[in-house]
Amino acid sequence: LNGFCSAQEVQKNIPDISKIRGFNYQSAPPIGHNEMWLNYSSAETARDMDYAKRLNLNQVRVFLGYAAYLTNKPAFRSNLVDFIRVCHERGIGVMVVVPYPRAWSTNQADWPQAREFAADLVNTIGNGKEPGLAFWDVHNEPGRARIEFARHMAGVFRELDKVTPITIGSTTEGEMEATGGDLVDVLCFHDYSSTRHQIDEHIERAKQYAASQGKRVMNTEIGCVARSNPYDVTL
């Protein structure tokens, strides 16, 4: 998670993202995000965030698990609050990535359920209730087929939470532009390009687009061993 600031003013109380040094997180023992929340360990979170603090990291991006939420809503809410508080105690802000069943994106009859899920999350940690919550990522990598749904959810979260900045984790810089910057407070894109030149080009295009929209922009996914850009290139 590396921030690049544009000169224009931005909405809401957005941190100085040029100072963000972040990471995507899932605890090591579980398989998948749902299992992490179903078997959540506060002690393991504290240990890992202590490691992060020693590395001078100050923001974590974490995926929720909708199946885990449905399995035990009270436990899920409690675990989510604990996670954010453990991070906040160590000066680490949290970007929460909200998942949805894939079918919802193309079936508008399901959108009221997505709103109910969003409302429960906002009631639990949003609107300044948990100061460690830094951003809502209201849809991860929607792809061109799910842009309409991603924009819908940005509108939902904007309506429900008047405090927390909103973003969409676009798959690429180009998808970020296609999704549009009008409904988000911060623009975000991912980049798994294989060369430094390509990464630099995408960063420059992202900065130019963000400036045209009067928004700040972040890269929130980059670096993947054995699949794309290695960590030495990323760094």
Order of alpha helices (4+ residues) and beta strands (2+ residues): beta-beta-alpha-alpha-beta-alpha-alpha-beta-alpha-beta-alpha-beta-alpha-beta-alpha-beta-alpha
